Amino acid sequence: MTTTIVNIFMFFFYFAMTKTCIIESCITFYYFKKKLLIYVVCTRTKMSFFLFNSVTNGSSF
């Protein structure tokens, strides 16, 4: 369970740093550590950054 939380945190961290979510569309994100294809539906850019902020505030990198 803890590993999943860390993976989600790393995903949103890398996701926000690369600024991939600029347009509202369904994109494919390649998680290089686990070698998994993660499909992310970005309905709104603000929502993705809101999730990123909530994760970073709850955890320390």
Secondary structure as GFF3:
##gff-version 3
##sequence-region A 1 61
A	DSSP	alpha_helix	2	17	.	.	.	ID=ss1
A	DSSP	beta_strand	26	31	.	.	.	ID=ss2
A	DSSP	beta_strand	36	41	.	.	.	ID=ss3
A	DSSP	alpha_helix	45	58	.	.	.	ID=ss4
###
